[in-house]
Amino acid sequence: MFVSYKWLQDYIDLTGVTAAELAEKITKSGIEVEGVEVLNEGIKGVVVGHVVEREQHPNADKLSKCLVDIGQGDPVQIICGAPNVAKDQKVAVATVGAVLPGNFKIKKAKLRGEESNGMICSLQELGMEGKIVPKEYSEGIFVYPSDAEVGSDALALLNRDDEVLELGLTPNRSDCLSMLGVAYEVAAILGREVKLPETDLQPSNEKATDYVKVIVEAKEDNPLYVAKMIKNVKIGPSPLWMQTRLMSAGIRPHNNVVDITNYILLEYGQPLHAFDYDRLGSKEILVRRANDGEKFVTLDDVERTLTSEHLVITNGVEPVAMAGVMGGANSEVTSDTTTVLLESAYFNGATVRKASKDHSLRSEASARFEKGVDPNRVRAAGERAAYLMAKYAGGEVLEGAAEVDVLTVEPAVVSVTLEKINRVLGTELSMDQVKEIFDRLQFGSSIENDTITVTAPTRRGDIKIEEDLLEEVARLYGYDYIPKTLPIGSSTPGKLSEYQKGRRVVRQYLEGAGLYQAVTYSLTSEDKAAQFAMEKREAIRLAMPMSEDRSVLRLSILPQLLEVVKYNSARQNDSLAVYETGNVFLSNGVEVLPEEEEHLAGAITGLWHQHSWQGEKKPVDFFVLKGILEGLFEKLGLTENVQYVQSQVEGMHPGRTAELLLNGVKIGFAGQVHPSVQKSLDLKDTYVFELSLKAILGEETAALQYKSIPRFPSITRDIALVVNSETVSGTLKEIIVTAGAPLLQEAQVFDLYEGDKLEAGKKSVAFSLRYVDPERTLTDEEVTKVHNRVLAALEEKAGAVLRG
């Protein structure tokens, strides 16, 4: 709901309260003000000008040369491109030095050789949205009424010296979908009186019932229908003040009659509709449910197909309006209209919503009927609209109204004790304070002992139970003044378990290493269930599977990850690294719940690095995969406890696969997918791993300890060892580290050679050894002594000799 600060002052005295202060007070009382828009913010120097002369620009077909009186001495020459500029118009002029929206500054200029001293403005150039500008001015400049004073503030005449509060209303506060509703709310907040609009009608001697008869068949949908008659109406533009108020609320002006119905919609929250009586085709209004398949053309010239769930207003035969939603093209008010039938009615919200939703016709009127209008304002709104039509459209209002009234709505009567108010709110209010709050709300109230009985007006349909009264007391007393208390009792703050922390570390590390997280189905097919399974158990079949492809619970995550890689590879995303943490399901026998164990799996394929500028490409291989896992184990503090052992795993490459052992216990495997499996999935070389996350994160690790950087230099020795081809480098490294302790700090493989320069069945493995003592500088003799001990151990335990 958009609320004009200036307009609101028609109903309540806001002296001493700025728009910003009012917004804060309304927000603190329970209705959020989402923003306050200053309509003329950043605009200055715009005045009303009088076009004294207008002639064609000598050098441009689409420009006019105008002589404009701006009330500052002699008229000035302004070049204007608007197609509707003409002599004797009153227009908005941005003078030299003026500033328009967007910090656009007006300067003297020459346009096609002619001097221009200012700018004649359209409403869009003054900051108004095109959708709310009257259609006759949407393609050109705005023309003021002839009585506008030359040189006066053009923005003030347009009510742009106003501020608009945007209320974010919850569905229960439909009472504030009107200016009067907001006025009652503000009056309660400020403790001031509400001034109601003027409706002093002087009806003619003729009666409305002589012109029209109202019949309502669907009384549950329409318990109250009031039809007023206004004759001798002269269609024209509505007063400028009314147009500008509608535009501030986001509604485009049309003509005086239509604008008045929209104005009352905003003022009273009561939707109205004006019919052209002479085009109605009868002297009868019949309200009924539509017939299934009945056709009806609405005001937007769209033919609608109705059903028996839609309520229509008819002339006794054919529909002329969809009740509460939109009128018909066959009875709309036009420039030739002279007699108006004004509808003011109470429609069932659910029925209106059904029609609005079915036809995608969400309107200001339907929104109000859906949320609920005040039944006691239906007649008052009609009287106010008739008064305005008499005043601004020259109409003659006929006496009385044709109506049907079977509406029985009684104000809600709710009681609550003072003890409950104070107990729930934690306050120490007196009964006088509570009654004063309800008096400010203009709720009737009576007191008996410790109980206050409140009669809520029908405009406040949200007041139904005790808790509603408690809310009213709390928000108007002031939430800021309600005492603050802390909960009593012991509680345990929520936090991550050690396992959850570890899982988060794993995910963060892998994502930092360049792997994307995947989430795949836990359900798979029977032929895939056992693939890559670390522990062979019978697959668990679902009792009612969605399909055969999702009929059993998985024993491994890898088959699903390989499907992810296949899907991406088929779409030319052939360099990919993904991981997943998820459960596998291990059978414990028939009719016994399976054991769920969380695994970590990953798959990488394609290029690991690609630097096109340097011409460098690094395809994925086993050691890329191993490096990722070693980094993970280092992050978890498990590096010293993990071993890689060459192994055979079904579905994996026989020479490029390793089992991973944690303290001697198998926790998973890593390696290349078997070429035949890669071919069946149409994949390039793909490397995978699957580990028991439960085993990894369940391992206790020593507390992190830091070592100071050595102050003394290290000594490096390289050795190339000739060993049998089947000897693995890990065995050699273990011997080297054990024999070289404590001075040997590092041992790294840096070369492998197998070729014709070695005898058959032999290979050469080169290690780089680094010796250091943190307490002193080592001598060559000390290093040589330890180094010889290492070589002796290698020869004794592995038959390794130095390569000559």
C-alpha positions as a printed Julia matrix, in Angstrom:
804×3 Matrix{Float64}:
   0.0     0.0     0.0
   1.4     3.4    -1.05
   0.41    6.15    1.41
   0.77    9.81    0.46
   1.9    11.85    3.45
   0.1    14.99    2.18
  -3.09   13.08    1.4
  -3.08   11.46    4.85
  -3.22   14.94    6.39
  -6.78   15.31    5.03
  -7.92   12.84    7.68
  -5.54   13.38   10.6
  -3.43   16.19   12.0
   0.24   15.28   11.48
   1.65   18.49   12.91
   5.07   17.92   14.42
   5.55   14.49   12.84
   7.65   14.21    9.68
   7.13   11.45    7.13
  10.3     9.68    8.27
   9.24    9.87   11.93
   5.77    8.62   11.05
   7.27    5.69    9.15
   9.32    4.72   12.2
   6.3     4.92   14.49
   4.16    2.81   12.16
   6.93    0.21   11.86
   7.35    0.02   15.62
   3.6    -0.51   15.99
   3.72   -3.68   13.91
   3.24   -2.63   10.27
   6.52   -2.52    8.38
   7.16    0.6     6.32
   9.44   -0.69    3.59
  10.53    2.74    2.44
   9.74    6.45    2.23
  10.07    7.95   -1.25
  10.6    11.71   -1.58
   8.94   12.38   -4.93
  10.83   15.58   -5.76
  14.19   14.4    -4.42
  17.06   15.82   -6.48
  14.77   18.01   -8.63
  14.85   21.81   -8.56
  14.2    24.82  -10.78
  10.97   23.55  -12.44
   8.22   26.19  -12.81
   4.92   26.62  -14.63
   5.4    28.34  -17.97
   2.94   29.85  -20.47
   3.59   29.15  -24.15
   3.09   32.63  -25.67
   4.11   31.69  -29.21
   4.87   28.45  -31.01
   6.27   28.06  -34.51
   8.02   25.41  -36.55
  11.79   25.15  -36.08
  13.35   26.49  -39.31
  15.91   23.67  -39.53
  14.08   20.64  -38.08
  10.73   19.07  -38.92
  10.2    17.52  -35.47
  11.18   20.52  -33.33
   9.15   23.56  -32.29
  10.44   27.03  -31.44
   8.47   28.33  -28.46
   8.38   31.67  -26.68
   7.57   30.87  -23.04
   6.66   33.17  -20.15
   8.17   31.66  -16.99
   7.25   34.53  -14.68
  10.79   35.93  -14.59
  10.67   39.04  -16.79
  10.64   38.73  -20.56
   9.57   35.42  -22.17
  12.42   33.06  -23.11
  12.94   30.98  -26.23
  12.84   27.21  -25.75
  13.22   24.54  -28.4
  10.81   21.63  -27.77
  10.55   18.23  -29.43
   7.15   17.22  -28.02
   4.51   16.64  -30.73
   1.68   18.13  -28.63
   3.21   21.48  -27.66
   0.93   24.4   -28.68
   0.28   28.07  -28.12
  -1.47   29.15  -24.85
  -0.58   25.96  -22.99
   0.52   25.96  -19.34
   3.51   23.61  -19.14
   6.32   22.5   -16.81
   9.57   24.31  -17.64
  12.99   23.34  -16.33
  14.77   26.7   -16.29
  18.48   27.22  -16.97
  20.3    25.85  -13.92
  17.5    23.42  -13.04
  18.27   19.82  -12.06
  16.11   16.9   -13.23
  16.13   13.23  -12.08
  19.44   11.51  -12.65
  21.3    14.75  -11.8
  20.55   16.04  -15.32
  21.42   19.75  -15.32
  19.76   22.21  -17.71
  22.04   24.61  -19.52
  21.7    27.11  -22.34
  22.09   25.3   -25.64
  21.73   25.63  -29.39
  19.54   23.1   -31.17
  19.94   23.09  -34.95
  21.17   26.67  -34.84
  18.45   28.04  -32.55
  19.02   29.09  -28.95
  17.16   27.19  -26.19
  16.92   28.62  -22.68
  15.45   25.73  -20.73
  13.36   22.65  -21.34
   9.62   21.99  -21.53
   9.15   18.75  -19.59
   7.02   15.65  -19.85
   5.9    13.88  -16.7
   8.4    11.1   -17.37
  11.2    13.68  -17.4
  10.0    14.81  -13.97
  10.49   11.31  -12.58
   7.08    9.67  -13.11
   6.75    6.17  -14.5
   5.28    5.96  -17.98
   2.62    3.44  -16.91
   0.94    5.96  -14.56
   1.01    8.96  -16.92
  -2.4     9.79  -18.49
  -2.56    8.34  -22.0
  -3.06   11.71  -23.69
   0.26   12.88  -22.25
   2.24    9.63  -22.49
   3.9    10.65  -25.79
   4.43   14.34  -25.09
   4.49   17.12  -22.53
   1.96   17.51  -19.72
  -0.48   20.42  -20.0
  -1.64   22.11  -16.77
  -5.14   23.56  -16.26
  -5.5    27.09  -17.61
  -5.75   28.59  -14.1
  -2.23   27.43  -13.13
  -0.16   30.42  -12.0
   2.82   31.24  -14.25
   6.12   31.0   -12.41
   4.71   28.86   -9.56
   6.29   25.58   -8.46
   5.35   23.05  -11.13
   6.16   20.1    -8.88
   3.89   21.35   -6.08
   0.94   21.5    -8.5
   1.69   17.88   -9.39
   1.89   16.97   -5.69
   5.51   15.97   -6.23
   6.43   17.92   -3.09
   5.12   14.89   -1.25
   6.54   11.8     0.42
   5.08    8.33   -0.1
   5.25    5.61    2.55
   5.27    2.03    1.24
   3.52   -0.24    3.73
   4.38   -3.95    3.67
   1.05   -5.3     4.9
   0.49   -8.81    6.15
  -2.75  -10.5     4.95
  -4.53   -9.96    8.29
  -4.22   -6.16    8.07
  -6.48   -5.52    5.09
  -7.97   -2.6     7.04
  -4.86   -0.6     6.06
  -5.48   -1.09    2.34
  -7.16    2.34    2.41
  -6.24    5.85    3.39
  -8.96    5.89    6.05
  -7.69    2.6     7.46
  -4.18    4.01    7.7
  -5.62    7.17    9.27
  -7.28    5.11   12.04
  -3.97    3.3    12.62
  -1.98    6.55   12.78
  -4.62    8.11   15.03
  -4.19    5.23   17.48
  -0.4     5.61   17.4
  -0.42    9.4    17.87
  -3.53    9.63   20.06
  -5.33   11.99   17.65
  -8.78   12.19   16.03
  -9.81   11.01   12.55
 -11.6    13.46   10.26
 -13.97   11.65    7.87
 -14.41   12.77    4.23
 -17.28   15.02    3.19
 -20.4    13.3     1.76
 -23.07   16.03    2.01
 -25.3    15.07   -0.91
 -28.21   17.1    -2.28
 -30.24   14.45   -4.17
 -32.81   15.26   -6.84
 -36.51   14.52   -6.56
 -36.23   11.44   -8.77
 -35.56    8.1    -7.15
 -32.91    5.59   -8.15
 -35.44    2.76   -7.84
 -37.42    4.28  -10.71
 -34.46    3.59  -13.04
 -33.11    0.25  -11.91
 -34.1    -2.86  -10.0
 -31.52   -5.12   -8.28
 -31.99   -8.89   -8.0
 -29.41  -11.15   -6.37
 -29.73  -14.89   -6.94
 -26.34  -15.82   -5.4
 -26.94  -14.27   -2.0
 -24.11  -16.18   -0.3
 -21.65  -14.71   -2.81
 -23.2   -11.24   -2.77
 -25.18  -10.46    0.4
 -25.13   -6.69   -0.18
 -25.48   -4.83   -3.5
 -26.13   -1.08   -3.68
 -26.79    0.72   -6.99
 -26.85    4.53   -7.09
 -27.89    6.57  -10.12
 -26.17    9.77  -11.31
 -27.69   11.64  -14.3
 -26.42   14.42  -16.57
 -22.78   13.5   -16.07
 -20.2    15.33  -18.18
 -17.17   13.13  -18.88
 -13.85   14.94  -18.76
 -10.54   14.98  -16.94
 -10.65   14.74  -13.16
  -9.2    17.57  -11.04
  -5.42   17.77  -11.14
  -5.14   17.1    -7.38
  -7.08   13.84   -7.81
  -5.0    12.75  -10.8
  -1.76   13.37   -8.95
  -2.94   11.47   -5.87
  -3.84    8.49   -8.04
  -0.46    8.63   -9.78
   1.35    8.74   -6.43
  -0.46    5.5    -5.56
   0.55    3.92   -8.87
  -2.8     4.28  -10.7
  -3.12    5.9   -14.14
  -5.86    8.56  -14.46
  -8.54    8.07  -17.17
 -11.53   10.41  -16.75
 -13.44   12.01  -13.91
 -15.93    9.15  -13.35
 -13.4     6.29  -13.51
 -10.88    8.3   -11.48
 -13.46    8.89   -8.74
 -14.14    5.14   -8.41
 -10.39    4.52   -8.16
 -10.03    7.38   -5.69
 -12.71    5.88   -3.42
 -11.0     2.48   -3.72
  -7.89    4.06   -2.19
  -9.75    6.3     0.24
 -12.26    3.81    1.68
 -10.77    0.49    0.59
 -14.12   -0.26   -1.09
 -14.0    -1.21   -4.79
 -16.68    0.45   -6.93
 -17.71    0.07  -10.54
 -19.38    2.61  -12.84
 -21.65    1.36  -15.65
 -22.9     3.43  -18.58
 -26.63    3.14  -17.81
 -27.7     3.83  -21.38
 -25.48    0.99  -22.67
 -26.69   -1.41  -20.0
 -29.62   -2.49  -22.19
 -32.18   -2.88  -19.4
 -33.48   -1.48  -16.13
 -32.38   -4.51  -14.18
 -29.24   -5.66  -12.41
 -29.2    -9.42  -11.85
 -26.32  -10.94   -9.85
 -25.9   -14.68  -10.45
 -23.4   -17.46  -11.0
 -22.24  -17.69  -14.6
 -23.31  -20.57  -16.83
 -20.63  -23.1   -17.81
 -19.14  -22.03  -21.13
 -20.74  -18.57  -21.03
 -18.69  -15.97  -22.95
 -17.89  -12.47  -21.73
 -15.62   -9.68  -23.07
 -13.9    -7.73  -20.28
 -12.67   -4.13  -20.35
  -9.3    -5.25  -21.72
 -11.13   -6.55  -24.85
 -10.34  -10.19  -24.04
 -13.1   -12.76  -24.42
 -13.4   -14.86  -21.26
 -15.02  -18.27  -20.93
 -16.86  -18.48  -17.61
 -17.87  -21.37  -15.37
 -20.51  -21.85  -12.7
 -17.86  -21.0   -10.07
 -17.68  -17.39  -11.28
 -20.0   -14.62  -10.1
 -21.27  -12.15  -12.72
 -23.27   -8.94  -12.79
 -25.81   -9.05  -15.63
 -28.45   -6.81  -17.17
 -30.89   -9.65  -16.61
 -29.67  -11.53  -19.67
 -25.98  -11.13  -20.43
 -23.0   -10.4   -18.18
 -21.81   -6.8   -17.86
 -19.13   -7.4   -15.2
 -17.17  -10.17  -13.51
 -18.04   -9.45   -9.89
 -15.19   -7.87   -7.94
 -12.68   -8.43  -10.75
 -13.35   -6.44  -13.94
 -16.2    -4.79  -15.81
 -17.34   -5.56  -19.32
 -16.58   -3.72  -22.54
 -20.32   -3.63  -23.31
 -21.13   -1.21  -20.49
 -17.93    0.78  -19.85
 -18.01    4.53  -19.29
 -16.98    6.42  -22.45
 -16.7    10.07  -23.43
 -20.4     9.96  -24.48
 -21.69    8.68  -21.14
 -24.34   10.88  -19.5
 -25.96    8.56  -16.95
 -23.94    6.43  -14.57
 -25.08    3.42  -12.55
 -22.67    3.22   -9.62
 -22.14   -0.21   -8.04
 -21.01   -0.57   -4.43
 -21.21   -4.14   -3.18
 -19.9    -6.73   -0.75
 -18.68   -9.87   -2.55
 -17.44  -13.12   -1.01
 -13.64  -13.08   -1.07
 -13.23  -16.76   -2.03
 -15.54  -16.37   -5.04
 -13.67  -13.28   -6.26
 -10.32  -15.02   -5.8
 -11.48  -18.02   -7.83
 -12.41  -15.82  -10.8
  -9.31  -13.66  -10.45
  -7.04  -16.7   -10.4
  -8.81  -18.57  -13.21
  -8.55  -15.59  -15.56
  -5.2   -14.21  -14.32
  -6.87  -10.87  -13.56
  -5.24   -9.67  -10.37
  -6.43   -6.12   -9.67
  -6.54   -3.59   -6.85
 -10.26   -4.37   -6.47
  -9.93   -8.15   -6.39
  -7.07   -7.94   -3.88
  -9.28   -6.02   -1.46
 -12.3    -8.3    -1.82
 -10.06  -11.36   -1.31
  -8.61  -10.0     1.92
 -11.96   -8.64    3.12
 -13.58   -5.21    2.91
 -15.45   -3.43    5.7
 -19.18   -4.2     5.21
 -20.09   -1.01    7.04
 -18.28    1.13    4.48
 -20.12   -0.18    1.4
 -22.87    2.43    1.51
 -20.61    5.23    2.76
 -18.19    4.66   -0.12
 -21.04    4.81   -2.64
 -22.35    8.04   -1.11
 -18.87    9.61   -1.18
 -18.37    8.64   -4.84
 -21.78   10.03   -5.8
 -20.9    13.27   -3.99
 -17.66   13.61   -5.95
 -19.38   12.84   -9.25
 -21.88   15.58   -8.54
 -19.06   17.98   -7.67
 -16.53   17.17  -10.39
 -18.61   15.62  -13.18
 -21.67   17.9   -12.89
 -23.87   14.89  -12.09
 -27.34   14.87  -10.59
 -27.58   12.2    -7.89
 -30.98   10.51   -7.66
 -32.53    9.95   -4.27
 -31.79    6.7    -2.46
 -30.43    3.53   -4.04
 -31.64    0.25   -5.48
 -30.27   -2.48   -3.29
 -30.41   -6.0    -1.93
 -29.24   -6.44    1.67
 -29.16   -9.8     3.42
 -25.79   -9.14    5.03
 -25.52   -9.99    8.71
 -22.1    -9.0    10.02
 -21.76   -8.23   13.69
 -18.72   -6.64   15.34
 -16.49   -9.12   17.17
 -16.84   -9.07   20.95
 -13.8   -10.44   22.81
 -12.92  -10.44   26.51
  -9.57  -10.73   28.24
  -8.42  -10.33   31.83
  -5.85   -7.8    32.95
  -3.97  -10.61   34.7
  -3.51  -12.47   31.38
  -2.39   -9.32   29.55
   0.33   -8.63   32.11
   1.32  -12.29   32.5
   1.76  -12.86   28.76
   3.41   -9.52   28.01
   5.47   -9.37   31.2
   4.13   -5.89   31.93
   2.49   -4.17   34.91
  -0.21   -2.24   33.06
  -3.24   -0.88   34.87
  -6.79   -1.34   33.59
  -6.95    2.39   32.81
  -3.88    2.09   30.58
  -5.38   -0.88   28.74
  -8.71    0.89   28.23
  -6.9     3.99   26.97
  -5.19    1.87   24.29
  -8.55    0.48   23.08
 -10.06    3.98   23.14
  -7.24    5.2    20.86
  -8.05    2.31   18.51
 -11.71    3.42   18.64
 -12.72    0.0    19.94
 -15.73   -0.01   22.26
 -14.87   -1.44   25.67
 -16.45   -2.16   29.04
 -14.82   -3.23   32.32
 -16.13   -5.7    34.86
 -13.82   -6.52   37.76
 -10.54   -7.74   36.23
 -12.01   -8.36   32.76
 -12.22   -5.94   29.83
 -14.71   -6.73   27.05
 -13.86   -5.18   23.7
 -16.12   -4.63   20.69
 -13.96   -4.42   17.57
 -15.34   -2.42   14.63
 -16.07   -4.34   11.42
 -13.14   -2.63    9.69
 -10.88   -4.72   11.94
 -11.89   -8.2    10.83
  -8.61   -9.58   12.21
  -9.78   -9.2    15.84
 -11.32  -12.54   16.84
  -9.69  -14.06   19.92
  -7.98  -13.04   23.17
  -4.52  -13.19   21.6
  -5.56  -10.55   19.05
  -6.32   -8.15   21.91
  -2.98   -8.96   23.53
  -1.24   -8.07   20.27
  -3.06   -4.73   20.05
  -2.07   -3.85   23.61
   1.54   -4.89   23.05
   2.11   -3.0    19.82
   0.45    0.24   20.93
   2.0     0.14   24.39
   5.29   -0.21   22.51
   7.41   -3.29   21.93
  10.42   -1.25   23.07
   8.86   -0.91   26.54
   8.09   -4.58   27.1
  10.56   -5.92   29.69
  13.34   -8.14   28.42
  14.04  -11.44   30.19
  16.44  -14.29   29.56
  15.25  -17.89   29.42
  15.61  -19.78   32.69
  17.19  -23.25   32.71
  20.22  -25.09   31.47
  20.86  -25.6    27.79
  23.58  -27.02   25.61
  24.73  -24.76   22.79
  24.55  -26.36   19.38
  27.82  -27.22   17.67
  29.35  -29.57   15.15
  30.52  -32.96   16.33
  34.16  -33.9    15.75
  33.02  -36.14   12.89
  31.03  -33.33   11.28
  34.0   -30.98   11.62
  36.22  -33.55    9.94
  33.77  -34.06    7.08
  33.64  -30.3     6.54
  37.47  -30.18    6.44
  37.47  -32.98    3.82
  34.95  -31.17    1.62
  36.72  -27.83    1.9
  40.09  -29.39    1.06
  38.83  -31.27   -2.02
  37.0   -28.22   -3.32
  40.13  -26.17   -2.75
  42.06  -28.79   -4.73
  39.74  -28.23   -7.69
  37.15  -31.0    -7.31
  33.43  -30.27   -7.64
  31.0   -31.86   -5.2
  28.47  -34.24   -6.75
  25.32  -35.64   -5.18
  24.09  -38.86   -6.77
  21.31  -41.37   -6.12
  21.73  -43.92   -3.34
  19.63  -46.23   -5.51
  21.11  -48.12   -8.44
  20.58  -51.2   -10.6
  21.51  -54.75   -9.64
  24.33  -55.01  -12.21
  25.98  -51.81  -10.92
  25.43  -52.37   -7.21
  28.47  -54.62   -6.71
  30.89  -52.72   -8.99
  33.95  -51.33   -7.15
  32.48  -52.48   -3.8
  35.09  -52.42   -1.06
  33.17  -55.02    0.92
  31.28  -57.73   -0.94
  27.82  -58.23    0.51
  24.45  -59.07   -0.98
  22.72  -56.02   -2.44
  19.55  -54.84   -0.67
  16.55  -54.7    -3.0
  13.66  -52.27   -2.45
  10.19  -53.68   -1.88
   8.59  -51.16   -4.28
  11.3   -49.7    -6.58
  10.62  -46.73   -8.85
  12.29  -48.6   -11.72
  14.81  -51.37  -12.29
  17.53  -48.73  -12.66
  16.77  -47.62   -9.09
  15.87  -50.93   -7.49
  18.74  -51.68   -5.05
  20.81  -49.75   -2.52
  24.39  -49.01   -3.55
  27.48  -50.72   -2.16
  29.84  -48.19   -3.77
  29.64  -44.55   -4.83
  31.97  -44.89   -7.83
  29.47  -46.28  -10.41
  27.31  -43.17   -9.98
  30.33  -40.83  -10.12
  31.47  -42.45  -13.37
  27.97  -41.75  -14.77
  28.5   -38.1   -13.83
  31.83  -38.07  -15.69
  30.24  -39.82  -18.68
  27.37  -37.3   -18.81
  29.78  -34.34  -18.79
  32.19  -35.94  -21.27
  29.34  -36.47  -23.74
  28.77  -32.69  -23.57
  32.41  -31.83  -24.32
  33.27  -31.17  -20.68
  36.0   -33.78  -20.82
  38.38  -32.37  -18.16
  36.53  -32.94  -14.93
  37.22  -33.64  -11.26
  34.35  -34.57   -8.92
  33.94  -36.02   -5.44
  31.07  -37.17   -3.25
  30.57  -38.03    0.39
  27.65  -40.35    0.95
  26.4   -43.55    2.5
  26.73  -47.06    1.15
  24.43  -49.75    2.49
  25.8   -53.06    3.75
  23.38  -55.94    4.29
  23.18  -57.59    7.7
  20.77  -60.3     6.6
  17.11  -60.64    5.69
  14.62  -58.43    7.58
  17.46  -56.63    9.39
  18.2   -52.98    8.8
  21.37  -52.48    6.73
  24.53  -50.95    8.06
  25.09  -47.47    6.66
  28.71  -46.47    6.23
  29.81  -43.09    4.88
  32.33  -43.24    2.05
  34.38  -40.65    0.2
  34.85  -41.16   -3.52
  36.33  -39.12   -6.36
  36.91  -39.29  -10.1
  39.2   -37.18  -12.31
  39.79  -37.28  -16.05
  41.25  -35.21  -18.88
  43.8   -32.43  -18.31
  44.76  -31.49  -14.77
  46.61  -28.32  -15.87
  46.53  -26.48  -19.19
  48.47  -23.3   -19.9
  47.96  -22.54  -23.56
  50.3   -19.52  -23.53
  53.23  -21.62  -22.35
  52.08  -24.6   -24.4
  52.02  -26.71  -21.24
  49.52  -29.51  -20.68
  49.41  -31.89  -17.72
  47.12  -34.89  -18.23
  45.72  -36.66  -15.2
  47.72  -39.69  -14.04
  48.02  -41.87  -10.95
  50.38  -39.47   -9.23
  47.96  -36.54   -9.59
  45.38  -38.67   -7.81
  47.9   -39.79   -5.21
  49.0   -36.2    -4.62
  45.39  -35.15   -3.91
  45.0   -37.97   -1.39
  48.36  -37.27    0.26
  47.36  -33.64    0.69
  44.09  -34.76    2.28
  45.85  -37.12    4.7
  48.32  -34.39    5.61
  45.39  -32.05    6.32
  43.89  -34.69    8.63
  47.21  -35.51   10.31
  47.31  -39.09    8.97
  50.3   -38.96    6.61
  52.52  -41.18    8.75
  49.77  -43.78    9.19
  48.79  -44.36    5.54
  50.41  -46.84    3.17
  49.87  -47.46   -0.54
  50.09  -51.14   -1.54
  49.86  -52.38   -5.13
  46.65  -54.35   -5.52
  44.14  -55.96   -7.85
  40.6   -54.55   -7.72
  37.85  -55.71  -10.05
  37.07  -53.02  -12.61
  40.42  -51.27  -12.02
  43.65  -51.23  -14.09
  45.79  -54.17  -12.84
  49.07  -52.23  -12.88
  47.87  -48.79  -11.76
  45.83  -49.51   -8.66
  46.77  -49.36   -4.99
  45.04  -50.34   -1.79
  45.23  -47.77    0.99
  46.01  -49.01    4.47
  45.53  -47.01    7.65
  47.63  -48.49   10.43
  47.67  -51.72    8.45
  43.88  -51.88    7.94
  42.39  -51.44    4.46
  40.38  -48.23    4.14
  39.95  -48.04    0.35
  41.68  -48.01   -3.0
  42.85  -45.6    -5.69
  43.91  -45.97   -9.29
  42.89  -45.97  -12.95
  39.63  -47.42  -14.18
  40.16  -50.57  -16.26
  40.48  -49.75  -19.99
  37.54  -52.03  -20.86
  35.3   -50.18  -18.38
  36.51  -46.83  -19.75
  35.67  -47.98  -23.27
  32.17  -49.12  -22.28
  31.53  -45.67  -20.77
  33.25  -43.87  -23.68
  35.74  -42.21  -21.31
  39.36  -41.17  -21.63
  41.84  -42.26  -18.95
  39.94  -41.81  -15.68
  41.4   -42.11  -12.18
  39.23  -42.8    -9.15
  39.41  -43.41   -5.43
  36.98  -44.61   -2.79
  37.7   -44.52    0.94
  35.84  -45.28    4.13
  35.24  -41.8     5.49
  34.04  -43.34    8.72
  37.42  -45.06    9.2
  39.43  -41.96    8.3
  37.55  -39.54   10.52
  37.29  -42.07   13.33
  41.08  -42.35   13.62
  42.51  -40.52   16.58
  45.39  -38.2    15.73
  47.95  -36.58   17.94
  47.58  -32.91   18.73
  49.16  -30.63   16.14
  52.75  -29.75   17.01
  54.97  -27.21   15.35
  58.73  -27.44   14.86
  61.01  -24.47   14.58
  62.74  -23.93   11.25
  66.28  -25.43   11.46
  68.99  -22.8    11.97
  71.71  -25.1    10.62
  72.26  -26.2     7.03
  71.29  -29.62    5.71
  73.35  -31.98    3.53
  71.84  -33.77    0.53
  73.06  -37.05   -0.94
  71.58  -38.73   -4.04
  71.76  -42.46   -4.6
  70.7   -44.7    -7.52
  69.92  -48.25   -6.45
  69.78  -51.3    -8.68
  67.15  -53.73   -7.42
  64.95  -56.51   -8.7
  62.08  -55.31  -10.91
  59.45  -56.55   -8.45
  60.86  -54.53   -5.53
  58.66  -51.55   -4.78
  60.07  -48.13   -3.93
  58.0   -47.95   -0.78
  59.93  -50.86    0.72
  63.23  -49.18   -0.15
  62.1   -45.89    1.37
  61.05  -47.58    4.61
  64.5   -49.2     4.94
  66.24  -45.88    4.22
  64.2   -43.92    6.77
  64.67  -46.53    9.5
  68.42  -46.91    8.98
  69.07  -43.16    8.61
  67.25  -42.02   11.74
  67.54  -39.61   13.45
  69.69  -37.45   11.15
  67.88  -38.44    7.95
  64.91  -36.07    7.64
  63.72  -36.72    4.07
  63.86  -39.45    1.41
  62.23  -38.83   -1.97
  62.18  -40.86   -5.2
  63.17  -38.69   -8.13
  63.99  -41.15  -10.94
  63.2   -44.64  -12.24
  65.09  -46.35  -15.04
  64.47  -49.68  -16.78
  66.31  -50.33  -20.02
  68.96  -52.14  -22.02
  71.79  -50.72  -19.92
  70.65  -52.86  -17.01
  70.5   -56.62  -16.92
  67.13  -58.3   -17.38
  64.88  -58.32  -14.33
  66.55  -55.25  -12.81
  65.61  -51.57  -12.43
  67.25  -48.44  -11.09
  65.49  -46.31   -8.47
  67.06  -42.96   -7.5
  66.48  -41.33   -4.1
  67.39  -37.9    -2.77
  68.32  -38.02    0.92
  68.48  -34.98    3.18
  70.42  -35.05    6.48
  70.09  -32.38    9.14
  70.64  -31.86   12.86
  68.52  -29.07   14.4
  71.13  -28.43   17.11
  74.4   -28.12   15.13
  76.09  -28.18   11.75
  76.84  -31.71   10.54
  80.3   -32.73    9.3
  80.95  -34.83    6.19
  82.3   -37.59    8.39
  79.08  -37.8    10.43
  76.9   -37.85    7.32
  79.1   -40.43    5.58
  78.86  -42.72    8.61
  75.04  -42.64    8.6
  74.92  -42.81    4.8
  77.04  -45.98    4.74
  74.7   -47.46    7.37
  71.77  -46.79    5.04
  73.51  -48.43    2.06
  74.39  -51.46    4.16
  70.8   -51.89    5.3
  69.56  -51.62    1.7
  71.93  -54.33    0.51
  71.16  -56.6     3.44
  67.36  -56.32    3.42
  66.54  -55.64   -0.26
  69.63  -56.76   -2.18
  70.02  -53.18   -3.43
  73.42  -52.04   -4.71
  74.63  -48.67   -5.92
  74.4   -48.26   -9.66
  77.88  -47.99  -11.18
